[in-house]
């Protein structure tokens, strides 16, 4: 199981309020706060369903042991697209850390060992932390299909007039069908 923590949140929203207001045909500023909240919620839901970070942020993933894929193709990090590896640390049960970053590199967005490096051991009761940067860049760098998915999710929540009904779900079952189709097409493109 992976524990994931946001260290540095995104500097901006993935979709500007003005773009969402245009889609929703809102011509006044009275609902700007609601629309901003809906964008935040819709972005989080799309990111969760797709396993992506739309706008770049720094994340910390923690495991109790290494992924079995680490020695081969590399371990997939829990959120993509991965832009940079910041640090790899191993903690013992007393939370004393050893920095193991020099042993690792990114290979096609996966955490991989550098040539001639061995997988460092994780002591009993210890853990592994990987600090990395993930996201497409700024809001202007988010792919158009994902912007559309956020907008459509926000619009569905706005139409329902019940943002609480759009709380995070573990599956995509309650995403609008057109958003699920967008995310399915994106999954089909991955190699």
Secondary structure, 3 states (H helix, E strand, C coil): CCEEEEEECCCCCCCCHHHHHHHHCCCCCCCHHHHHHHHHHHHHHHHHHHCECCCCEEEEEEECCCCHHHHCCCEECCCECEEEEEEEEEECCCCCEEECHHHEEEECCEEEECCCCCCCCCCCCCEEEEEEEECCCCHHHCCHHHHHHHHHHHHHHHHHCCHHHHCCCCCCCCCCHHHHHHHHHHHHHCC
